[in-house]
Amino acid sequence: MVPHALLVAFPLQGHINPMMQLAWKLISHGFLVSFLNSDSNHNRILKANTPNSLHDNIRMISVPFEFPIMDTLEGIANGMEALGKDMGPSVIDRVVREINARNEENKLTCIIADAWMCFGLQSVATLHKIPLAAFHTALASFFAIYYFSPSLVSLGSLASDGTPKKDKTVKFHSSMPALHSGDLPWLWAGEYMFRKGIRMAEEVKHIKWVLFNSFLEIEVPLVETLSKEVGVYPIGPLIPPEFLHSRTSTKVLPSFWKNDTECLQWLDKHCAHSVIYISFGSITVLSEKQVEELAMGMDASRRPFLWVLRPNLMKGSEAILPADFLEHQFLNRTYVIDVWKLGLPLNANSEGIIEKGEFVKGLEILLESEQGLEIREEARKLKIIARDLVKDGGSSWNNFNLFVTAMKRQPNE
């Protein structure tokens, strides 16, 4: 019997990307994969790829769902509630039954769900007598913020709705850097996401295998602490192995748009490490003023740059940031700048706009100063570490193989 995993992705690009990379890793270890997505994302991905890029061992399936507009607190809550209904336990149960009915010889042997999709899925897995694993697409630190929040509420550092009681830094655990109280990831979405995040952490706590798209060496103290209470297994970085080894991929990519390869000839005309790459992901919308300031800043820098400009990048005069964007950015900023020393802060003006001078100054520091040289050297070292960790014998490799071995075991073994 071939091991067969159902992967349940949270229906946003930033979550689908690493989940798809997890699918490829499972396939390379002999798994069949049924990849569950929302109808809208499913169709966009298939349209952006050629049939030849689909592996025989991956089956793309979908259920009807599309996030509504989530530009208000009420809209965010409604969107998450709709997700819990349309892609919740009863729907996953039906999907499992349908897959098993079509695959008598290779029924599902495990479910791997995005951590934010695990609500109620343990009962579904138990009903079908297969294990459930959670997959957290971000740092273990992001999970830990929600996991340790109830303790901070008890200590009085946070109000019951997640609002900081004082304008100060908040230390969630001794193994984590302090966050400014204004940078807490749920403040953009209010009490609903604070409580939803705590529920997510509580749900995941009881799952034996919790895979993280991170690696041990960048979060050692925290991972060691969390592992005493949660089944933490960092298996990252989950990016295409071709990117780590400078090869071209022919696999299906979870992009919502077709790749534009016309820029490759232009890139080949420039020296290595000389081109600035700019991208804001698949759904972020920036204000017209912010796009203008960035464009003027890049022009003033007199440096070659490659900017991924989506048709819908800009809207009106106000920036609209998606539900999964702001929640990660402040934490990412803290680690990239303060902990790993791999980046520079860009400070906005009183209107929330990063002006062109900030971009020019940042590029000059990064590309011409001693500080910039140190940052680039640290980035190079971290790339080497990350590349080694996913090789045979690395900590991420070992964690993934422990997981794969466990998922391949039959219940009677």
C-alpha positions as a Markdown table, in Angstrom:
| # | Residue | x | y | z |
|---|---|---|---|---|
| 1 | Met | 0.0 | 0.0 | 0.0 |
| 2 | Val | 1.4 | 3.4 | -1.1 |
| 3 | Pro | 1.3 | 6.1 | 1.6 |
| 4 | His | -1.3 | 8.7 | 0.6 |
| 5 | Ala | -1.5 | 12.1 | 2.2 |
| 6 | Leu | -4.3 | 14.7 | 2.1 |
| 7 | Leu | -2.9 | 18.2 | 2.3 |
| 8 | Val | -5.3 | 20.9 | 3.4 |
| 9 | Ala | -4.0 | 24.3 | 2.5 |
| 10 | Phe | -5.1 | 27.6 | 3.9 |
| 11 | Pro | -6.5 | 29.4 | 0.8 |
| 12 | Leu | -4.0 | 32.2 | 0.4 |
| 13 | Gln | -0.8 | 32.2 | -1.7 |
| 14 | Gly | 1.6 | 32.7 | 1.2 |
| 15 | His | 0.3 | 29.5 | 2.8 |
| 16 | Ile | -0.1 | 27.5 | -0.5 |
| 17 | Asn | 3.5 | 28.0 | -1.5 |
| 18 | Pro | 5.2 | 26.1 | 1.3 |
| 19 | Met | 2.4 | 23.6 | 1.4 |
| 20 | Met | 3.1 | 22.8 | -2.2 |
| 21 | Gln | 6.8 | 22.4 | -1.5 |
| 22 | Leu | 5.9 | 20.0 | 1.3 |
| 23 | Ala | 3.9 | 18.0 | -1.3 |
| 24 | Trp | 6.9 | 17.7 | -3.5 |
| 25 | Lys | 9.0 | 16.5 | -0.6 |
| 26 | Leu | 6.4 | 13.8 | 0.3 |
| 27 | Ile | 6.3 | 12.7 | -3.4 |
| 28 | Ser | 10.1 | 12.3 | -3.4 |
| 29 | His | 9.7 | 9.9 | -0.5 |
| 30 | Gly | 7.1 | 7.7 | -2.2 |
| 31 | Phe | 3.8 | 9.3 | -1.2 |
| 32 | Leu | 0.7 | 10.0 | -3.2 |
| 33 | Val | -0.6 | 13.4 | -2.5 |
| 34 | Ser | -4.1 | 14.8 | -2.8 |
| 35 | Phe | -3.8 | 18.6 | -2.6 |
| 36 | Leu | -7.0 | 20.3 | -1.4 |
| 37 | Asn | -7.5 | 23.9 | -2.3 |
| 38 | Ser | -10.4 | 26.3 | -2.8 |
| 39 | Asp | -12.0 | 26.3 | -6.2 |
| 40 | Ser | -10.8 | 29.8 | -7.1 |
| 41 | Asn | -7.2 | 29.2 | -6.2 |
| 42 | His | -7.3 | 25.7 | -7.7 |
| 43 | Asn | -8.3 | 27.0 | -11.1 |
| 44 | Arg | -5.8 | 29.9 | -11.0 |
| 45 | Ile | -2.9 | 27.5 | -10.3 |
| 46 | Leu | -3.9 | 25.1 | -13.0 |
| 47 | Lys | -4.3 | 27.9 | -15.5 |
| 48 | Ala | -0.8 | 29.2 | -14.6 |
| 49 | Asn | 0.8 | 25.9 | -15.2 |
| 50 | Thr | 1.1 | 23.4 | -18.1 |
| 51 | Pro | -0.3 | 19.9 | -17.8 |
| 52 | Asn | 3.2 | 18.5 | -18.1 |
| 53 | Ser | 4.3 | 20.1 | -14.9 |
| 54 | Leu | 1.8 | 18.0 | -12.9 |
| 55 | His | 3.4 | 14.8 | -11.4 |
| 56 | Asp | 1.4 | 11.6 | -11.6 |
| 57 | Asn | 1.6 | 11.3 | -7.8 |
| 58 | Ile | -0.1 | 14.7 | -7.0 |
| 59 | Arg | -3.8 | 15.1 | -7.5 |
| 60 | Met | -5.1 | 18.6 | -7.3 |
| 61 | Ile | -8.6 | 18.7 | -5.9 |
| 62 | Ser | -10.9 | 21.6 | -4.6 |
| 63 | Val | -14.0 | 22.6 | -2.8 |
| 64 | Pro | -16.1 | 25.7 | -3.4 |
| 65 | Phe | -14.8 | 28.7 | -1.4 |
| 66 | Glu | -13.5 | 32.2 | -1.9 |
| 67 | Phe | -12.6 | 34.8 | 0.7 |
| 68 | Pro | -14.9 | 37.8 | 0.8 |
| 69 | Ile | -13.5 | 41.3 | 0.9 |
| 70 | Met | -11.8 | 41.5 | 4.3 |
| 71 | Asp | -11.0 | 45.3 | 4.6 |
| 72 | Thr | -12.9 | 45.8 | 7.9 |
| 73 | Leu | -12.8 | 44.0 | 11.3 |
| 74 | Glu | -16.2 | 42.6 | 10.6 |
| 75 | Gly | -15.2 | 41.4 | 7.2 |
| 76 | Ile | -12.1 | 39.6 | 8.6 |
| 77 | Ala | -14.3 | 37.8 | 11.1 |
| 78 | Asn | -16.9 | 36.9 | 8.5 |
| 79 | Gly | -14.3 | 35.6 | 6.1 |
| 80 | Met | -12.7 | 33.3 | 8.7 |
| 81 | Glu | -16.1 | 32.0 | 9.8 |
| 82 | Ala | -17.0 | 31.3 | 6.2 |
| 83 | Leu | -13.7 | 29.4 | 5.8 |
| 84 | Gly | -14.5 | 27.3 | 8.9 |
| 85 | Lys | -17.9 | 26.4 | 7.4 |
| 86 | Asp | -17.0 | 25.8 | 3.7 |
| 87 | Met | -13.6 | 24.1 | 4.3 |
| 88 | Gly | -14.3 | 22.8 | 7.9 |
| 89 | Pro | -14.4 | 19.3 | 9.4 |
| 90 | Ser | -17.7 | 18.2 | 7.8 |
| 91 | Val | -16.4 | 19.1 | 4.3 |
| 92 | Ile | -13.0 | 17.5 | 5.0 |
| 93 | Asp | -14.8 | 14.4 | 6.1 |
| 94 | Arg | -16.7 | 14.3 | 2.9 |
| 95 | Val | -13.5 | 14.8 | 0.9 |
| 96 | Val | -11.8 | 11.9 | 2.7 |
| 97 | Arg | -14.7 | 9.6 | 2.0 |
| 98 | Glu | -14.7 | 10.6 | -1.7 |
| 99 | Ile | -10.9 | 10.1 | -2.1 |
| 100 | Asn | -11.1 | 6.7 | -0.4 |
| 101 | Ala | -14.0 | 5.6 | -2.6 |
| 102 | Arg | -12.0 | 6.3 | -5.7 |
| 103 | Asn | -8.8 | 4.8 | -4.4 |
| 104 | Glu | -9.6 | 1.4 | -2.9 |
| 105 | Glu | -6.0 | 0.2 | -3.1 |
| 106 | Asn | -4.4 | 3.5 | -2.0 |
| 107 | Lys | -6.7 | 5.0 | 0.6 |
| 108 | Leu | -5.6 | 8.0 | 2.6 |
| 109 | Thr | -3.1 | 7.2 | 5.3 |
| 110 | Cys | -2.7 | 10.7 | 6.8 |
| 111 | Ile | -4.0 | 14.2 | 6.8 |
| 112 | Ile | -1.6 | 17.2 | 6.9 |
| 113 | Ala | -3.4 | 20.5 | 7.4 |
| 114 | Asp | -2.3 | 24.1 | 7.7 |
| 115 | Ala | -2.3 | 25.0 | 11.4 |
| 116 | Trp | -5.1 | 27.5 | 10.8 |
| 117 | Met | -7.2 | 24.7 | 9.2 |
| 118 | Cys | -6.9 | 22.2 | 12.0 |
| 119 | Phe | -10.0 | 23.2 | 13.9 |
| 120 | Gly | -12.0 | 20.0 | 14.5 |
| 121 | Leu | -9.9 | 17.9 | 12.2 |
| 122 | Gln | -8.6 | 15.6 | 14.9 |
| 123 | Ser | -12.1 | 14.0 | 15.1 |
| 124 | Val | -12.2 | 13.5 | 11.3 |
| 125 | Ala | -8.8 | 11.8 | 11.4 |
| 126 | Thr | -9.8 | 9.6 | 14.4 |
| 127 | Leu | -13.0 | 8.6 | 12.6 |
| 128 | His | -11.0 | 7.4 | 9.6 |
| 129 | Lys | -8.3 | 5.9 | 11.8 |
| 130 | Ile | -5.5 | 7.9 | 10.2 |
| 131 | Pro | -3.0 | 10.4 | 11.8 |
| 132 | Leu | -3.4 | 14.2 | 11.6 |
| 133 | Ala | -0.3 | 16.4 | 11.4 |
| 134 | Ala | -0.3 | 20.2 | 11.5 |
| 135 | Phe | 1.8 | 22.4 | 9.2 |
| 136 | His | 2.7 | 25.9 | 10.3 |
| 137 | Thr | 3.9 | 27.9 | 7.4 |
| 138 | Ala | 5.8 | 30.6 | 9.4 |
| 139 | Leu | 8.4 | 30.8 | 12.2 |
| 140 | Ala | 7.8 | 28.8 | 15.4 |
| 141 | Ser | 8.0 | 32.2 | 17.1 |
| 142 | Phe | 4.8 | 33.3 | 15.4 |
| 143 | Phe | 3.0 | 30.3 | 16.8 |
| 144 | Ala | 4.5 | 30.9 | 20.2 |
| 145 | Ile | 3.1 | 34.4 | 20.4 |
| 146 | Tyr | -0.4 | 33.0 | 20.4 |
| 147 | Tyr | 0.6 | 30.0 | 22.5 |
| 148 | Phe | 2.0 | 32.1 | 25.3 |
| 149 | Ser | -0.6 | 34.9 | 25.2 |
| 150 | Pro | -3.0 | 33.3 | 27.8 |
| 151 | Ser | -0.1 | 33.5 | 30.3 |
| 152 | Leu | 0.4 | 37.2 | 29.6 |
| 153 | Val | -3.3 | 37.8 | 30.0 |
| 154 | Ser | -3.1 | 36.1 | 33.4 |
| 155 | Leu | -0.1 | 38.2 | 34.4 |
| 156 | Gly | -1.9 | 41.4 | 33.4 |
| 157 | Ser | 0.5 | 42.3 | 30.5 |
| 158 | Leu | -2.4 | 41.9 | 28.0 |
| 159 | Ala | -6.1 | 42.6 | 28.4 |
| 160 | Ser | -8.5 | 39.7 | 27.7 |
| 161 | Asp | -9.0 | 41.0 | 24.2 |
| 162 | Gly | -5.3 | 41.1 | 23.4 |
| 163 | Thr | -4.8 | 44.8 | 23.8 |
| 164 | Pro | -1.6 | 45.7 | 25.6 |
| 165 | Lys | -2.3 | 47.5 | 28.9 |
| 166 | Lys | 0.7 | 49.8 | 28.5 |
| 167 | Asp | 2.7 | 51.2 | 25.6 |
| 168 | Lys | 5.8 | 49.1 | 26.2 |
| 169 | Thr | 7.7 | 46.1 | 24.9 |
| 170 | Val | 6.1 | 42.7 | 25.5 |
| 171 | Lys | 8.2 | 39.7 | 26.3 |
| 172 | Phe | 6.3 | 36.5 | 25.5 |
| 173 | His | 9.0 | 34.2 | 26.6 |
| 174 | Ser | 12.6 | 34.4 | 27.7 |
| 175 | Ser | 13.6 | 32.6 | 24.5 |
| 176 | Met | 12.1 | 35.2 | 22.3 |
| 177 | Pro | 13.0 | 38.8 | 21.5 |
| 178 | Ala | 10.7 | 41.5 | 22.9 |
| 179 | Leu | 8.0 | 43.0 | 20.7 |
| 180 | His | 6.8 | 46.5 | 21.0 |
| 181 | Ser | 3.2 | 46.5 | 22.2 |
| 182 | Gly | 2.1 | 48.3 | 19.0 |
| 183 | Asp | 3.6 | 45.6 | 16.8 |
| 184 | Leu | 1.5 | 42.7 | 18.2 |
| 185 | Pro | 0.2 | 40.7 | 15.1 |
| 186 | Trp | -3.5 | 40.7 | 16.0 |
| 187 | Leu | -3.9 | 44.5 | 16.6 |
| 188 | Trp | -4.7 | 45.0 | 12.9 |
| 189 | Ala | -7.6 | 42.6 | 13.1 |
| 190 | Gly | -8.9 | 43.1 | 16.6 |
| 191 | Glu | -10.1 | 40.7 | 19.3 |
| 192 | Tyr | -11.4 | 38.1 | 16.9 |
| 193 | Met | -8.0 | 37.2 | 15.5 |
| 194 | Phe | -6.4 | 37.3 | 19.0 |
| 195 | Arg | -8.9 | 34.7 | 20.2 |
| 196 | Lys | -8.8 | 32.7 | 16.9 |
| 197 | Gly | -5.0 | 32.5 | 17.2 |
| 198 | Ile | -5.2 | 31.3 | 20.8 |
| 199 | Arg | -7.7 | 28.6 | 19.7 |
| 200 | Met | -5.4 | 27.6 | 16.9 |
| 201 | Ala | -2.5 | 27.2 | 19.3 |
| 202 | Glu | -4.6 | 25.2 | 21.7 |
| 203 | Glu | -5.9 | 22.9 | 18.9 |
| 204 | Val | -2.4 | 22.3 | 17.5 |
| 205 | Lys | -1.0 | 21.6 | 21.0 |
| 206 | His | -2.8 | 18.3 | 21.0 |
| 207 | Ile | -1.5 | 17.1 | 17.6 |
| 208 | Lys | 1.5 | 14.8 | 17.8 |
| 209 | Trp | 3.3 | 16.1 | 14.7 |
| 210 | Val | 3.5 | 19.9 | 14.2 |
| 211 | Leu | 5.7 | 20.7 | 11.2 |
| 212 | Phe | 7.2 | 24.2 | 10.9 |
| 213 | Asn | 8.5 | 26.0 | 7.9 |
| 214 | Ser | 11.6 | 27.1 | 9.9 |
| 215 | Phe | 14.8 | 25.5 | 11.0 |
| 216 | Leu | 16.2 | 24.8 | 14.4 |
| 217 | Glu | 19.4 | 26.8 | 14.1 |
| 218 | Ile | 17.6 | 30.2 | 13.9 |
| 219 | Glu | 15.2 | 29.5 | 16.8 |
| 220 | Val | 17.1 | 27.1 | 19.0 |
| 221 | Pro | 16.0 | 28.3 | 22.5 |
| 222 | Leu | 12.4 | 28.7 | 21.6 |
| 223 | Val | 12.1 | 25.3 | 19.8 |
| 224 | Glu | 13.7 | 23.6 | 22.8 |
| 225 | Thr | 11.2 | 25.3 | 25.1 |
| 226 | Leu | 8.1 | 24.6 | 22.9 |
| 227 | Ser | 9.2 | 21.0 | 22.4 |
| 228 | Lys | 8.5 | 20.3 | 26.0 |
| 229 | Glu | 4.8 | 21.0 | 25.4 |
| 230 | Val | 4.2 | 20.7 | 21.7 |
| 231 | Gly | 5.4 | 18.3 | 19.0 |
| 232 | Val | 7.6 | 20.8 | 17.3 |
| 233 | Tyr | 9.4 | 19.6 | 14.2 |
| 234 | Pro | 11.1 | 22.3 | 12.0 |
| 235 | Ile | 11.6 | 21.0 | 8.5 |
| 236 | Gly | 12.4 | 24.1 | 6.6 |
| 237 | Pro | 13.2 | 26.1 | 4.7 |
| 238 | Leu | 10.6 | 24.7 | 2.3 |
| 239 | Ile | 11.5 | 26.4 | -0.9 |
| 240 | Pro | 12.2 | 24.7 | -4.3 |
| 241 | Pro | 15.5 | 22.8 | -3.9 |
| 242 | Glu | 16.4 | 24.2 | -7.4 |
| 243 | Phe | 16.7 | 27.6 | -5.8 |
| 244 | Leu | 19.3 | 26.4 | -3.3 |
| 245 | His | 21.3 | 24.6 | -6.1 |
| 246 | Ser | 20.8 | 27.1 | -9.0 |
| 247 | Arg | 18.8 | 24.8 | -11.2 |
| 248 | Thr | 15.6 | 25.3 | -13.2 |
| 249 | Ser | 12.4 | 23.7 | -12.0 |
| 250 | Thr | 9.8 | 22.1 | -14.2 |
| 251 | Lys | 7.5 | 21.2 | -11.4 |
| 252 | Val | 4.0 | 22.7 | -10.9 |
| 253 | Leu | 4.4 | 26.0 | -9.1 |
| 254 | Pro | 1.7 | 27.3 | -6.8 |
| 255 | Ser | 1.7 | 30.7 | -8.4 |
| 256 | Phe | -1.6 | 32.4 | -9.3 |
| 257 | Trp | 0.0 | 33.9 | -12.5 |
| 258 | Lys | 2.0 | 32.5 | -15.3 |
| 259 | Asn | 5.8 | 33.1 | -15.1 |
| 260 | Asp | 7.2 | 35.8 | -17.3 |
| 261 | Thr | 10.6 | 34.6 | -18.5 |
| 262 | Glu | 11.3 | 37.5 | -20.8 |
| 263 | Cys | 13.4 | 39.2 | -18.1 |
| 264 | Leu | 16.0 | 36.4 | -18.0 |
| 265 | Gln | 18.0 | 37.8 | -21.0 |
| 266 | Trp | 18.0 | 41.2 | -19.4 |
| 267 | Leu | 19.2 | 39.7 | -16.1 |
| 268 | Asp | 22.0 | 37.8 | -17.9 |
| 269 | Lys | 23.5 | 41.1 | -19.1 |
| 270 | His | 24.1 | 42.3 | -15.5 |
| 271 | Cys | 26.8 | 41.2 | -13.0 |
| 272 | Ala | 26.0 | 38.8 | -10.3 |
| 273 | His | 24.4 | 40.4 | -7.2 |
| 274 | Ser | 23.9 | 43.7 | -8.9 |
| 275 | Val | 20.1 | 43.7 | -9.6 |
| 276 | Ile | 17.6 | 44.8 | -6.9 |
| 277 | Tyr | 14.5 | 42.6 | -6.8 |
| 278 | Ile | 11.2 | 44.0 | -5.7 |
| 279 | Ser | 8.0 | 42.1 | -5.0 |
| 280 | Phe | 5.0 | 42.5 | -2.8 |
| 281 | Gly | 3.5 | 39.0 | -3.2 |
| 282 | Ser | 0.2 | 38.0 | -4.8 |
| 283 | Ile | -2.5 | 40.1 | -3.0 |
| 284 | Thr | -1.0 | 43.1 | -1.3 |
| 285 | Val | -2.4 | 46.4 | -2.6 |
| 286 | Leu | -0.4 | 49.6 | -2.1 |
| 287 | Ser | -1.5 | 53.2 | -2.3 |
| 288 | Glu | -0.7 | 55.2 | -5.4 |
| 289 | Lys | 1.5 | 57.5 | -3.3 |
| 290 | Gln | 3.6 | 54.6 | -1.9 |
| 291 | Val | 4.1 | 53.1 | -5.4 |
| 292 | Glu | 5.2 | 56.5 | -6.7 |
| 293 | Glu | 7.7 | 57.1 | -3.9 |
| 294 | Leu | 9.2 | 53.6 | -4.4 |
| 295 | Ala | 9.5 | 54.2 | -8.1 |
| 296 | Met | 11.2 | 57.6 | -7.6 |
| 297 | Gly | 13.5 | 56.1 | -5.0 |
| 298 | Met | 14.6 | 53.3 | -7.3 |
| 299 | Asp | 15.1 | 55.8 | -10.2 |
| 300 | Ala | 17.2 | 58.0 | -7.9 |
| 301 | Ser | 19.3 | 55.1 | -6.8 |
| 302 | Arg | 20.7 | 54.7 | -10.3 |
| 303 | Arg | 20.8 | 50.9 | -9.9 |
| 304 | Pro | 19.3 | 48.2 | -12.1 |
| 305 | Phe | 16.1 | 46.7 | -10.6 |
| 306 | Leu | 13.5 | 44.1 | -11.4 |
| 307 | Trp | 10.1 | 44.9 | -10.0 |
| 308 | Val | 7.2 | 42.4 | -10.2 |
| 309 | Leu | 4.3 | 44.7 | -11.0 |
| 310 | Arg | 0.9 | 43.1 | -10.8 |
| 311 | Pro | -2.0 | 44.8 | -12.6 |
| 312 | Asn | -3.9 | 45.1 | -9.3 |
| 313 | Leu | -0.9 | 46.2 | -7.1 |
| 314 | Met | -2.3 | 49.7 | -6.7 |
| 315 | Lys | -5.7 | 50.9 | -5.6 |
| 316 | Gly | -7.0 | 54.3 | -4.9 |
| 317 | Ser | -5.1 | 56.5 | -2.4 |
| 318 | Glu | -5.0 | 54.1 | 0.5 |
| 319 | Ala | -3.1 | 50.9 | 1.0 |
| 320 | Ile | -5.0 | 47.7 | 1.5 |
| 321 | Leu | -3.1 | 44.9 | 3.1 |
| 322 | Pro | -4.4 | 41.3 | 3.1 |
| 323 | Ala | -5.3 | 39.2 | 6.1 |
| 324 | Asp | -2.1 | 37.1 | 6.1 |
| 325 | Phe | 0.3 | 40.0 | 5.5 |
| 326 | Leu | 0.3 | 42.3 | 8.5 |
| 327 | Glu | 0.2 | 39.5 | 11.0 |
| 328 | His | 3.6 | 38.3 | 9.9 |
| 329 | Gln | 5.4 | 41.5 | 9.0 |
| 330 | Phe | 6.2 | 43.0 | 12.4 |
| 331 | Leu | 7.5 | 39.7 | 13.7 |
| 332 | Asn | 9.5 | 39.1 | 10.5 |
| 333 | Arg | 10.9 | 42.7 | 10.8 |
| 334 | Thr | 12.0 | 42.1 | 14.4 |
| 335 | Tyr | 13.8 | 38.9 | 13.5 |
| 336 | Val | 15.4 | 40.0 | 10.2 |
| 337 | Ile | 16.6 | 43.3 | 11.6 |
| 338 | Asp | 17.2 | 42.9 | 15.3 |
| 339 | Val | 17.9 | 39.2 | 15.8 |
| 340 | Trp | 19.5 | 37.9 | 12.6 |
| 341 | Lys | 21.0 | 41.2 | 11.5 |
| 342 | Leu | 20.0 | 40.6 | 7.9 |
| 343 | Gly | 18.2 | 43.8 | 6.9 |
| 344 | Leu | 17.6 | 47.5 | 7.5 |
| 345 | Pro | 14.5 | 49.3 | 8.7 |
| 346 | Leu | 12.6 | 51.6 | 6.4 |
| 347 | Asn | 10.8 | 54.3 | 8.4 |
| 348 | Ala | 7.5 | 55.8 | 7.3 |
| 349 | Asn | 6.5 | 59.4 | 7.6 |
| 350 | Ser | 3.6 | 60.7 | 9.6 |
| 351 | Glu | 1.2 | 59.7 | 6.9 |
| 352 | Gly | 2.5 | 56.1 | 6.8 |
| 353 | Ile | 4.4 | 56.5 | 3.6 |
| 354 | Ile | 8.0 | 55.4 | 3.1 |
| 355 | Glu | 9.5 | 58.2 | 1.1 |
| 356 | Lys | 11.9 | 57.9 | -1.8 |
| 357 | Gly | 14.8 | 59.1 | 0.3 |
| 358 | Glu | 14.4 | 56.2 | 2.7 |
| 359 | Phe | 14.8 | 53.7 | -0.2 |
| 360 | Val | 17.9 | 55.5 | -1.6 |
| 361 | Lys | 19.5 | 55.7 | 1.8 |
| 362 | Gly | 18.8 | 52.1 | 2.6 |
| 363 | Leu | 20.3 | 50.9 | -0.7 |
| 364 | Glu | 23.4 | 53.0 | -0.2 |
| 365 | Ile | 23.9 | 51.5 | 3.2 |
| 366 | Leu | 23.2 | 48.0 | 2.0 |
| 367 | Leu | 25.3 | 48.1 | -1.1 |
| 368 | Glu | 28.1 | 50.5 | -0.3 |
| 369 | Ser | 28.8 | 50.6 | 3.4 |
| 370 | Glu | 30.7 | 48.3 | 5.9 |
| 371 | Gln | 27.4 | 47.6 | 7.6 |
| 372 | Gly | 25.9 | 46.5 | 4.3 |
| 373 | Leu | 28.8 | 44.2 | 3.6 |
| 374 | Glu | 28.3 | 42.6 | 7.0 |
| 375 | Ile | 24.6 | 42.1 | 6.3 |
| 376 | Arg | 25.2 | 40.5 | 3.0 |
| 377 | Glu | 27.9 | 38.2 | 4.5 |
| 378 | Glu | 25.4 | 37.1 | 7.2 |
| 379 | Ala | 22.8 | 36.4 | 4.6 |
| 380 | Arg | 25.3 | 34.3 | 2.6 |
| 381 | Lys | 26.2 | 32.3 | 5.8 |
| 382 | Leu | 22.6 | 31.7 | 6.6 |
| 383 | Lys | 21.9 | 30.5 | 3.0 |
| 384 | Ile | 24.7 | 28.0 | 3.4 |
| 385 | Ile | 23.3 | 26.8 | 6.8 |
| 386 | Ala | 19.8 | 26.5 | 5.4 |
| 387 | Arg | 21.0 | 24.6 | 2.4 |
| 388 | Asp | 23.0 | 22.1 | 4.6 |
| 389 | Leu | 20.1 | 21.6 | 7.0 |
| 390 | Val | 17.8 | 20.1 | 4.3 |
| 391 | Lys | 20.6 | 17.7 | 3.1 |
| 392 | Asp | 21.1 | 14.2 | 4.5 |
| 393 | Gly | 22.0 | 14.5 | 8.2 |
| 394 | Gly | 20.8 | 18.1 | 8.7 |
| 395 | Ser | 18.3 | 18.8 | 11.4 |
| 396 | Ser | 15.5 | 19.6 | 9.0 |
| 397 | Trp | 16.2 | 16.5 | 7.0 |
| 398 | Asn | 16.2 | 14.4 | 10.1 |
| 399 | Asn | 12.9 | 15.8 | 11.4 |
| 400 | Phe | 11.3 | 15.3 | 8.0 |
| 401 | Asn | 12.5 | 11.7 | 7.8 |
| 402 | Leu | 11.2 | 11.0 | 11.3 |
| 403 | Phe | 7.8 | 12.3 | 10.2 |
| 404 | Val | 7.8 | 10.4 | 7.0 |
| 405 | Thr | 8.8 | 7.1 | 8.7 |
| 406 | Ala | 5.9 | 7.6 | 11.2 |
| 407 | Met | 3.4 | 8.3 | 8.5 |
| 408 | Lys | 4.4 | 5.2 | 6.5 |
| 409 | Arg | 3.8 | 2.9 | 9.4 |
| 410 | Gln | 0.5 | 1.1 | 9.3 |
| 411 | Pro | -1.7 | 1.1 | 12.4 |
| 412 | Asn | -1.0 | -2.6 | 13.1 |
| 413 | Glu | 2.7 | -2.2 | 12.8 |
